[in-house]
């Protein structure tokens, strides 16, 4: 009997964690999710889930929540949080990208009460350790700054996110909505043109590359109009978000458009109910 209900709950776990991740992506929901009774304990339980996409999605949600400084202490002291993150990092079966993401969340929480200087040293030390740990699978990454015409509301941002996540070799991206920019980290063997092709495929946006001239001035360089062949990402996204972006504050005003905190709150209670049903019976 129990076996059947567990089997039928498999897709539910993924859809619940994906919804939480999407809610956490909006800076306006981050405080509420962490204050909620059921969500943080639920996300921690998801870190032990046998289905790898569930674990990855839970980590992305936690990564978004940790961007809000005011959440970090509570997250760090939440029962089982640091231990579960360590388990994900140490498990031999964890995929490489998921390990990197877990170590990044661990670092942010671990250093939540350090001074900025100690913080940097600690993070650099851990990052070196993580790279050594992952060996040659972690090819060097490069950063591409895009100026995206048409990136002017949260639904366009979602379109852009979806297009970028489909490309194999994209590690992370940070949006700077106020200036219509997206900072993308990609593997060094991926051509920046692939990003432009993906964004053009949305039909409503077009990307140019932001480069610095020798005198240090920024210039916009259009990409060639010939589309490049883009290798589709079939497995988990290689997603390794950057540290907090300096334009987060500007973003808040922009992401308020089309954001419904009331809707989020009622959805949170549904999520919490689901979590308590599936984990505490």
SERO-4910 file (N, C-alpha, C, O; in steps of 0.05 Angstrom, whole numbers):
BEGIN
 pado doro    nc1    nc2    nc3   cac1   cac2   cac3    cc1    cc2    cc3    oc1    oc2    oc3
  Unk    A     17    -24      0      0      0      0     17     25      0     15     43    -17
  Unk    A     36     26     20     54     50     23     71     52     -2     76     74    -12
  Unk    A     80     29    -12     97     28    -35     84     43    -59     96     60    -72
  Unk    A     58     36    -64     44     48    -86     42     78    -83     46     93   -102
  Unk    A     35     87    -58     32    116    -55     59    130    -59     60    152    -70
  Unk    A     80    117    -51    107    129    -55    113    131    -85    123    152    -94
  Unk    A    106    110   -100    111    110   -128     95    133   -142    106    147   -159
  Unk    A     70    136   -134     53    156   -148     61    184   -139     53    203   -152
  Unk    A     75    186   -117     83    213   -108    108    224   -121    114    247   -119
  Unk    A    122    207   -136    147    215   -148    145    240   -165    160    259   -160
  Unk    A    126    242   -185    125    267   -200    116    290   -183    124    313   -188
  Unk    A    100    285   -162     92    306   -144    115    320   -130    116    344   -128
  Unk    A    134    304   -121    157    315   -107    172    335   -126    179    357   -117
  Unk    A    175    327   -151    190    344   -169    173    369   -175    185    391   -176
  Unk    A    147    366   -179    132    390   -185    130    409   -161    131    434   -164
  Unk    A    129    398   -137    129    415   -113    155    430   -110    155    455   -106
  Unk    A    177    416   -113    203    429   -110    208    449   -132    221    470   -128
  Unk    A    199    443   -156    202    462   -178    186    488   -173    195    510   -179
  Unk    A    162    485   -162    146    508   -155    160    525   -134    160    550   -136
  Unk    A    171    512   -114    185    526    -93    209    541   -105    215    564    -98
  Unk    A    223    528   -123    246    540   -136    237    565   -152    251    586   -151
  Unk    A    215    563   -167    206    586   -182    197    609   -164    202    632   -170
  Unk    A    184    602   -141    176    623   -122    201    636   -111    202    661   -107
  Unk    A    222    620   -104    246    630    -91    262    648   -111    278    664   -102
  Unk    A    257    644   -137    272    660   -157    264    689   -155    279    707   -163
  Unk    A    240    695   -144    231    723   -142    240    734   -115    232    724    -94
  Unk    A    257    754   -115    268    765    -90    246    773    -70    250    772    -46
  Unk    A    222    779    -79    200    788    -61    189    765    -44    177    770    -24
  Unk    A    194    740    -53    183    717    -38    202    705    -18    195    688     -2
  Unk    A    228    714    -19    249    699     -5    246    699     25    250    679     39
  Unk    A    238    722     37    235    723     66    212    705     74    214    690     94
  Unk    A    189    707     60    165    692     67    170    662     67    161    648     85
  Unk    A    185    652     47    190    623     45    206    614     69    200    592     80
  Unk    A    226    629     77    243    621    100    228    623    126    233    608    145
  Unk    A    210    643    128    194    646    153    173    624    156    165    617    178
  Unk    A    164    613    133    143    592    133    152    568    149    175    560    148
  Unk    A    133    556    164    140    533    181    149    508    166    168    494    174
  Unk    A    136    503    143    141    477    130    161    477    108    172    455    101
  Unk    A    167    500     96    182    499     71    212    492     73    222    476     58
  Unk    A    225    505     93    254    499     96    259    470    104    276    457     92
  Unk    A    244    460    125    248    431    132    242    413    107    255    393    103
  Unk    A    222    421     91    215    405     68    238    405     47    244    384     36
  Unk    A    250    429     43    272    430     23    295    414     33    309    401     17
  Unk    A    300    414     59    322    398     70    317    368     66    336    353     59
  Unk    A    292    359     69    286    331     64    289    324     34    298    302     28
  Unk    A    283    344     17    287    339    -12    316    334    -19    322    321    -39
  Unk    A    335    344     -2    363    340     -8    371    310     -6    391    302    -17
  Unk    A    354    294      8    360    266     10    343    249     -9    343    225     -8
  Unk    A    329    263    -28    311    249    -46    327    231    -65    348    239    -75
  Unk    A    316    207    -71    331    189    -90    332    199   -119    349    190   -134
  Unk    A    314    217   -126    313    227   -153    331    251   -157    325    273   -146
  Unk    A    353    249   -173    373    271   -175    361    298   -183    370    319   -172
  Unk    A    342    300   -202    331    326   -209    317    340   -185    317    364   -184
  Unk    A    305    324   -167    292    336   -144    313    349   -126    309    371   -116
  Unk    A    336    335   -122    358    346   -105    369    372   -118    373    392   -104
  Unk    A    373    371   -144    384    395   -158    365    419   -156    374    441   -150
  Unk    A    340    413   -160    320    435   -158    318    446   -130    315    471   -127
  Unk    A    319    429   -110    318    438    -82    343    456    -76    340    476    -62
  Unk    A    366    449    -87    390    465    -83    387    492    -96    396    512    -85
  Unk    A    375    493   -120    371    519   -134    353    536   -117    358    560   -114
  Unk    A    332    524   -105    314    540    -88    330    551    -64    327    575    -58
  Unk    A    346    534    -51    361    543    -28    382    565    -36    387    583    -21
  Unk    A    393    562    -61    412    582    -70    399    609    -73    411    630    -65
  Unk    A    375    609    -84    360    634    -87    354    646    -59    357    670    -54
  Unk    A    344    629    -40    337    638    -13    361    650      1    358    670     16
  Unk    A    385    638     -4    409    647     10    419    674     -1    436    687     11
  Unk    A    409    682    -24    417    708    -35    407    731    -17    419    752    -17
  Unk    A    386    726     -2    375    746     16    391    744     42    387    724     57
  Unk    A    408    764     48    425    762     72    410    757     97    419    742    115
  Unk    A    386    769     99    370    766    124    362    737    129    354    730    151
  Unk    A    362    720    108    354    692    112    376    674    121    371    652    131
  Unk    A    401    683    119    423    663    121    427    650    148    430    626    150
  Unk    A    425    667    170    429    655    196    408    634    202    414    612    212
  Unk    A    382    640    196    361    621    201    365    596    185    361    573    195
  Unk    A    373    599    160    377    575    143    400    558    154    398    533    155
  Unk    A    421    571    163    444    557    173    437    541    198    447    519    202
  Unk    A    420    552    215    415    539    240    391    519    238    385    506    258
  Unk    A    378    518    215    355    500    211    365    471    214    386    463    202
  Unk    A    351    455    229    359    428    235    365    411    210    348    409    192
  Unk    A    389    401    209    396    383    187    406    397    161    416    383    143
  Unk    A    405    423    161    412    437    136    441    432    128    447    422    106
  Unk    A    460    440    146    489    438    138    497    409    134    513    403    116
  Unk    A    486    391    150    492    363    148    483    351    122    498    336    109
  Unk    A    458    358    114    448    348     88    464    359     65    468    344     45
  Unk    A    472    384     66    489    395     45    515    380     43    524    373     21
  Unk    A    527    374     66    552    359     66    548    331     54    565    321     39
  Unk    A    525    319     60    520    292     49    519    293     19    530    276      5
  Unk    A    505    314      8    503    316    -21    531    319    -33    537    307    -54
  Unk    A    548    335    -20    575    340    -31    592    315    -30    608    310    -48
  Unk    A    588    299     -8    606    276     -5    597    251    -18    612    232    -23
  Unk    A    571    249    -25    560    225    -37    573    220    -64    575    239    -81
  Unk    A    583    196    -68    597    191    -93    579    191   -117    587    196   -140
  Unk    A    553    186   -113    534    185   -136    524    213   -144    510    215   -164
  Unk    A    530    234   -129    520    261   -136    534    271   -161    559    270   -163
  Unk    A    518    280   -181    531    291   -206    548    316   -199    543    330   -180
  Unk    A    569    320   -215    588    341   -210    576    369   -207    583    384   -189
  Unk    A    557    376   -225    546    403   -224    530    406   -198    531    428   -185
  Unk    A    517    385   -189    501    386   -164    520    390   -140    513    404   -121
  Unk    A    544    376   -141    563    379   -120    572    408   -118    574    420    -96
  Unk    A    578    420   -141    587    448   -141    566    467   -129    572    485   -114
  Unk    A    541    462   -137    519    479   -128    516    475    -98    512    495    -83
  Unk    A    517    451    -88    515    446    -59    538    459    -44    533    470    -22
  Unk    A    563    457    -55    585    470    -40    582    500    -40    590    514    -21
  Unk    A    570    511    -61    566    540    -61    545    549    -40    550    568    -26
  Unk    A    523    534    -38    503    540    -17    516    537     10    512    554     28
  Unk    A    531    515     14    544    510     40    562    534     47    562    543     70
  Unk    A    579    543     27    597    565     32    583    590     41    591    604     60
  Unk    A    561    597     27    547    622     32    536    621     61    538    641     76
  Unk    A    525    598     69    513    596     96    535    595    117    533    607    138
  Unk    A    556    579    112    577    575    131    590    602    138    598    607    160
  Unk    A    592    620    117    607    645    122    587    668    128    595    691    125
  Unk    A    562    661    135    542    682    138    550    702    160    541    725    159
  Unk    A    565    694    180    572    713    202    601    720    202    611    732    222
  Unk    A    616    714    181    644    722    180    647    751    169    628    761    157
  Unk    A    670    762    173    675    788    160    679    783    130    685    761    122
  Unk    A    676    804    114    679    800     85    706    789     77    708    774     58
  Unk    A    727    798     92    754    789     85    757    759     90    766    744     72
  Unk    A    749    750    114    751    722    120    735    706    100    742    684     91
  Unk    A    712    718     94    693    706     76    706    699     49    703    677     40
  Unk    A    720    718     38    733    715     12    753    692     13    755    675     -4
  Unk    A    770    693     35    791    673     37    779    645     39    788    626     26
  Unk    A    758    643     56    745    617     61    733    607     35    737    583     28
  Unk    A    719    625     20    706    616     -5    726    608    -26    722    588    -39
  Unk    A    748    623    -28    769    616    -48    781    589    -41    786    572    -59
  Unk    A    786    585    -15    798    559     -7    779    536    -14    788    516    -25
  Unk    A    753    540     -8    734    518    -14    731    514    -43    728    491    -53
  Unk    A    731    536    -58    728    533    -87    751    518    -99    747    501   -117
  Unk    A    775    524    -90    799    509   -100    796    479    -93    802    462   -109
  Unk    A    786    474    -68    782    447    -59    762    433    -77    766    410    -85
  Unk    A    740    447    -83    719    435    -99    729    429   -127    722    408   -139
  Unk    A    746    447   -138    756    442   -165    775    418   -165    775    402   -184
  Unk    A    791    416   -144    809    393   -142    793    367   -140    799    347   -153
  Unk    A    772    369   -124    754    347   -118    741    337   -143    737    313   -147
  Unk    A    733    356   -161    719    348   -185    738    341   -208    730    331   -229
  Unk    A    764    347   -204    783    340   -224    778    354   -250    769    377   -251
  Unk    A    784    341   -272    784    354   -298    755    358   -309    751    370   -330
  Unk    A    735    347   -295    708    349   -305    699    379   -305    683    387   -322
  Unk    A    711    394   -287    703    422   -286    722    439   -304    741    450   -294
  Unk    A    715    441   -329    731    457   -348    730    486   -339    711    494   -326
  Unk    A    749    501   -348    749    530   -340    725    544   -351    715    537   -373
  Unk    A    716    564   -336    692    578   -344    699    606   -353    720    617   -344
  Unk    A    683    618   -370    687    647   -376    660    662   -373    639    650   -373
  Unk    A    662    688   -370    639    704   -366    632    721   -391    650    734   -402
  Unk    A    607    720   -399    599    736   -422    577    755   -413    557    746   -400
  Unk    A    579    781   -419    559    800   -411    542    806   -436    552    815   -457
  Unk    A    516    802   -434    498    807   -456    480    831   -451    470    835   -428
  Unk    A    476    847   -471    455    868   -470    432    857   -486    435    850   -510
  Unk    A    408    854   -474    386    841   -487    363    860   -493    349    869   -474
  Unk    A    360    867   -518    337    884   -526    311    869   -522    308    846   -532
  Unk    A    293    881   -507    267    868   -503    265    854   -476    244    843   -469
  Unk    A    287    855   -460    286    842   -433    274    863   -414    288    876   -399
  Unk    A    247    865   -414    236    886   -397    215    878   -378    202    895   -365
  Unk    A    209    852   -374    192    844   -352    198    816   -344    214    802   -356
  Unk    A    184    806   -323    192    780   -312    184    757   -331    197    736   -330
  Unk    A    164    761   -348    157    738   -366    179    736   -388    185    714   -396
  Unk    A    190    759   -396    212    758   -416    237    746   -402    251    730   -415
  Unk    A    241    752   -377    264    741   -363    261    710   -362    281    696   -365
  Unk    A    236    700   -357    232    671   -356    238    658   -383    251    637   -384
  Unk    A    229    672   -404    234    661   -431    264    659   -436    274    639   -446
  Unk    A    279    680   -427    307    681   -431    321    659   -415    339    646   -425
  Unk    A    312    655   -390    322    634   -372    319    607   -386    338    591   -387
  Unk    A    295    602   -396    289    576   -408    308    571   -432    319    549   -435
  Unk    A    311    592   -449    328    589   -472    357    583   -464    370    566   -477
  Unk    A    367    597   -444    395    593   -435    399    566   -422    420    553   -427
  Unk    A    380    557   -406    383    531   -392    384    507   -412    394    486   -405
  Unk    A    374    512   -436    374    490   -456    402    485   -468    407    465   -481
  Unk    A    420    505   -465    446    502   -478    465    487   -461    469    493   -437
  Unk    A    478    467   -472    498    452   -458    522    469   -454    532    480   -474
  Unk    A    532    472   -430    556    488   -425    550    515   -411    568    529   -403
  Unk    A    524    521   -407    517    544   -391    518    536   -362    505    517   -354
  Unk    A    533    551   -346    536    544   -317    516    560   -300    502    549   -283
  Unk    A    515    587   -305    497    603   -289    491    629   -303    505    636   -322
  Unk    A    471    644   -294    467    671   -304    454    688   -283    440    679   -265
  Unk    A    460    714   -284    449    733   -265    437    755   -282    450    766   -300
  Unk    A    412    762   -277    398    783   -292    402    810   -278    400    812   -254
  Unk    A    406    830   -294    407    858   -284    385    873   -300    391    887   -320
  Unk    A    360    869   -291    337    878   -306    337    908   -312    329    916   -333
  Unk    A    346    923   -292    345    952   -295    361    962   -319    354    983   -330
  Unk    A    381    947   -327    398    956   -349    396    936   -373    413    937   -391
  Unk    A    376    919   -372    371    899   -393    396    882   -399    403    878   -422
  Unk    A    408    873   -378    432    857   -382    430    829   -369    413    825   -351
  Unk    A    446    811   -379    448    785   -367    477    777   -367    490    777   -388
  Unk    A    488    770   -343    515    761   -341    515    731   -340    504    718   -322
  Unk    A    528    718   -361    526    689   -363    554    677   -359    573    686   -371
  Unk    A    555    656   -343    580    641   -340    577    616   -357    558    601   -355
  Unk    A    597    612   -375    596    589   -393    622    574   -393    643    586   -386
  Unk    A    622    549   -400    647    534   -403    663    546   -425    652    557   -444
  Unk    A    689    545   -422    706    560   -440    705    549   -469    713    563   -488
  Unk    A    695    524   -472    694    514   -500    667    520   -513    663    512   -536
  Unk    A    650    535   -500    624    543   -513    627    570   -526    638    589   -514
  Unk    A    618    573   -551    619    599   -565    597    617   -555    574    609   -552
  Unk    A    604    643   -550    585    662   -541    562    665   -561    539    672   -553
  Unk    A    567    660   -586    546    663   -607    522    644   -601    500    650   -608
  Unk    A    528    622   -588    507    602   -582    486    616   -564    462    610   -567
  Unk    A    495    634   -546    476    647   -528    458    666   -545    434    667   -540
  Unk    A    470    680   -564    455    698   -581    434    684   -597    411    693   -600
  Unk    A    442    660   -608    423    644   -623    399    636   -606    376    637   -614
  Unk    A    405    627   -581    384    617   -563    365    640   -557    341    637   -556
  Unk    A    376    664   -552    359    687   -544    343    696   -568    319    704   -565
  Unk    A    355    695   -592    340    703   -616    317    683   -621    297    691   -633
  Unk    A    320    658   -612    299    638   -617    273    645   -602    252    633   -607
  Unk    A    275    663   -582    250    671   -568    233    689   -585    210    693   -579
  Unk    A    244    699   -607    230    716   -627    224    744   -616    216    761   -632
  Unk    A    227    748   -590    219    775   -579    243    789   -567    241    812   -559
  Unk    A    267    776   -567    290    789   -556    314    785   -574    316    766   -589
  Unk    A    334    803   -572    358    801   -588    381    809   -570    379    828   -554
  Unk    A    404    794   -572    426    800   -554    450    812   -569    456    806   -592
  Unk    A    463    830   -555    489    840   -564    509    835   -541    501    834   -518
  Unk    A    535    834   -548    554    829   -527    566    855   -517    571    874   -532
  Unk    A    569    857   -491    580    881   -479    610    875   -475    618    857   -460
  Unk    A    627    891   -488    656    888   -484    669    914   -476    658    935   -482
  Unk    A    692    912   -463    707    937   -455    728    943   -476    743    925   -484
  Unk    A    730    968   -484    751    975   -503    777    979   -487    777    977   -462
  Unk    A    799    983   -501    825    986   -487    825   1009   -467    838   1008   -446
  Unk    A    809   1030   -474    809   1053   -455    789   1048   -432    786   1065   -415
  Unk    A    777   1023   -431    760   1016   -409    731   1024   -413    715   1021   -395
  Unk    A    724   1035   -437    696   1042   -442    681   1017   -451    692   1000   -464
  Unk    A    655   1016   -444    639    994   -452    627    998   -480    619   1020   -487
  Unk    A    628    978   -496    616    980   -523    598    956   -528    602    934   -517
  Unk    A    577    960   -545    560    938   -552    569    927   -579    572    942   -599
  Unk    A    573    901   -581    581    889   -606    559    870   -615    553    850   -601
  Unk    A    548    875   -638    527    856   -648    539    829   -655    562    828   -664
  Unk    A    524    808   -652    533    781   -660    528    778   -690    511    792   -701
  Unk    A    542    760   -703    537    755   -731    509    744   -734    499    731   -715
  Unk    A    496    749   -756    468    739   -759    466    709   -766    444    698   -767
  Unk    A    489    697   -772    488    668   -779    484    652   -753    500    653   -735
  Unk    A    461    637   -752    456    621   -728    477    599   -724    485    587   -744
  Unk    A    485    594   -699    503    572   -694    487    547   -685    466    550   -674
  Unk    A    499    524   -691    486    499   -682    489    498   -651    512    500   -641
  Unk    A    467    495   -637    469    495   -607    465    467   -597    445    454   -604
  Unk    A    483    458   -581    480    431   -569    460    432   -546    464    447   -527
  Unk    A    439    417   -548    418    417   -528    427    403   -502    442    384   -503
  Unk    A    418    414   -480    424    402   -455    403    381   -449    380    387   -446
  Unk    A    411    356   -447    391    335   -442    389    328   -413    368    321   -403
  Unk    A    411    331   -398    410    324   -369    406    349   -353    396    370   -363
  Unk    A    414    348   -328    410    371   -310    425    396   -319    447    393   -331
  Unk    A    414    420   -314    429    444   -322    455    446   -306    456    440   -282
  Unk    A    476    455   -320    502    459   -305    500    487   -294    510    506   -306
  Unk    A    488    489   -271    480    515   -261    496    521   -236    493    507   -215
  Unk    A    512    542   -237    528    549   -214    525    579   -210    542    594   -221
  Unk    A    505    588   -195    500    617   -194    523    633   -183    539    623   -167
  Unk    A    524    658   -191    545    676   -182    539    686   -154    517    681   -144
  Unk    A    557    700   -142    551    714   -117    531    736   -122    524    741   -145
  Unk    A    522    749   -101    502    769   -104    510    790   -124    533    800   -124
  Unk    A    492    798   -142    499    818   -161    493    846   -150    474    849   -135
  Unk    A    510    865   -156    508    892   -145    481    905   -153    473    925   -141
  Unk    A    468    895   -174    444    908   -183    419    895   -172    397    901   -180
  Unk    A    422    877   -152    399    863   -141    378    884   -132    354    880   -136
  Unk    A    387    905   -119    368    925   -109    351    937   -131    327    940   -128
  Unk    A    365    944   -153    350    954   -176    330    933   -186    308    940   -194
  Unk    A    338    908   -186    321    887   -196    294    886   -181    273    880   -193
  Unk    A    296    892   -155    272    888   -139    248    904   -150    226    894   -152
  Unk    A    254    929   -158    233    946   -168    221    934   -193    197    935   -198
  Unk    A    239    922   -209    230    911   -235    214    885   -231    193    881   -244
  Unk    A    224    868   -212    210    842   -210    183    845   -196    168    826   -196
  Unk    A    178    868   -185    152    872   -172    129    870   -193    107    863   -186
  Unk    A    136    877   -218    116    875   -239    108    846   -242    125    829   -245
  Unk    A     82    841   -241     72    814   -246     79    795   -223     79    770   -227
  Unk    A     85    805   -200     91    788   -177     67    789   -158     57    811   -151
  Unk    A     58    766   -148     35    766   -130     42    753   -104     38    729   -100
  Unk    A     51    769    -85     58    758    -59     35    742    -46     40    722    -33
  Unk    A      9    751    -50    -13    737    -38    -15    709    -50    -18    689    -35
  Unk    A    -12    708    -76    -13    682    -90      9    664    -80      5    640    -75
  Unk    A     32    676    -76     55    660    -66     49    649    -38     55    626    -33
  Unk    A     37    666    -21     31    657      6     12    633      6     16    614     21
  Unk    A     -9    635    -10    -29    613    -10    -15    588    -22    -21    565    -14
  Unk    A      2    592    -42     16    569    -53     34    556    -33     37    532    -32
  Unk    A     47    573    -17     65    562      4     51    544     23     62    523     30
  Unk    A     26    551     31     12    534     50      6    507     37      6    486     50
  Unk    A     -1    508     11     -6    483     -4     19    466     -4     18    441      1
  Unk    A     42    478     -9     67    464    -10     73    452     17     81    428     19
  Unk    A     69    468     38     75    458     65     57    434     72     66    415     84
  Unk    A     31    435     63     14    413     68     23    388     54     23    366     65
  Unk    A     32    391     29     42    369     14     66    357     28     68    332     31
  Unk    A     84    374     37    109    365     50    102    349     75    114    328     79
  Unk    A     84    359     91     78    345    116     64    319    110     69    299    124
  Unk    A     47    318     90     34    293     82     55    272     73     54    249     82
  Unk    A     73    281     56     91    260     44    113    252     62    124    229     59
  Unk    A    121    269     81    145    261     96    139    252    125    155    239    137
  Unk    A    116    260    135    112    255    164     90    234    169     80    232    191
  Unk    A     82    218    149     61    199    155     71    174    169     56    156    176
***
